[in-house]
Amino acid sequence: MVRAMGMDGPNLEALFVDPNHHGVGIGREMIRHALHLHAEITTTVNEQNEQASGFYTRVGFVPIGRMDFDEEGRPYPIVKLRLASQGYKK
């Protein structure tokens, strides 16, 4: 099984779970671990990635900003999200 999480301080840079293991709580456990490290975490997600956006919403992330272009200037809308430990949904 492949799973990985990359953090830069309180910013969640990457979260990957093998698609064959989606829906069994691995991503939630990784988010819970990040919240043990930081009382509040942030991340960004491509707005068009419905699976990732849905996951972040289900665990309690809330949007705090939006950009029409990604970091390389491509027309991929990016949403900045925040999750405080008290907003985490198990």
C-alpha positions in Angstrom: 0.0 0.0 0.0 1.3 3.4 -0.9 0.6 6.4 1.4 2.5 9.6 2.0 2.0 12.9 3.6 4.3 15.9 3.2 4.1 18.9 5.6 5.9 22.2 5.6 5.2 23.5 9.1 1.4 23.6 9.4 0.9 23.5 5.6 -0.1 20.1 4.2 1.8 20.0 0.9 0.8 16.5 -0.2 -1.4 13.7 0.9 -1.5 10.4 -1.1 -3.3 7.2 -0.4 -3.3 4.3 -2.8 -6.7 4.4 -4.6 -7.2 0.7 -3.8 -7.3 1.8 -0.1 -9.5 4.8 -0.4 -12.5 5.0 2.0 -11.0 3.0 4.9 -9.8 5.8 7.1 -6.2 6.1 6.1 -6.5 9.7 5.0 -8.4 10.7 8.1 -5.7 9.1 10.3 -3.0 11.1 8.4 -5.0 14.3 8.9 -5.4 13.4 12.6 -1.7 13.0 12.9 -1.1 16.4 11.2 -3.4 18.0 13.8 -1.4 16.4 16.6 1.6 18.2 15.2 -0.2 21.6 14.6 -3.5 22.9 16.1 -4.4 24.3 12.7 -3.4 23.1 9.2 -3.8 24.5 5.7 -3.6 23.0 2.3 -4.5 23.8 -1.3 -6.5 21.7 -3.7 -7.3 21.9 -7.4 -11.0 22.9 -7.4 -11.6 20.5 -10.3 -10.3 17.5 -8.3 -13.7 16.5 -6.9 -12.4 13.5 -5.1 -9.7 15.4 -3.1 -12.0 18.4 -2.6 -14.7 16.2 -1.3 -12.4 14.4 1.1 -11.1 17.7 2.6 -14.7 19.0 3.0 -15.8 15.8 4.7 -13.0 15.9 7.3 -13.8 19.6 8.1 -11.5 21.8 6.0 -13.1 25.2 5.1 -12.1 27.4 2.2 -10.2 30.5 3.0 -9.2 31.7 -0.5 -9.2 30.9 -4.2 -6.9 31.5 -7.1 -8.0 31.2 -10.8 -4.5 29.8 -11.8 -2.1 27.3 -10.2 1.4 28.2 -9.1 2.7 27.8 -12.7 0.1 30.2 -14.2 -2.0 27.4 -15.7 -5.8 27.9 -15.7 -6.5 25.4 -12.9 -8.5 27.0 -10.1 -6.9 26.4 -6.7 -8.7 26.6 -3.4 -6.8 27.3 -0.1 -8.3 25.4 2.8 -7.9 25.5 6.6 -8.7 23.0 9.3 -8.5 23.7 13.0 -8.3 20.8 15.4 -11.8 21.7 16.9 -13.3 21.5 13.3 -12.0 18.0 12.5 -14.8 15.6 11.7 -14.0 12.0 12.5 
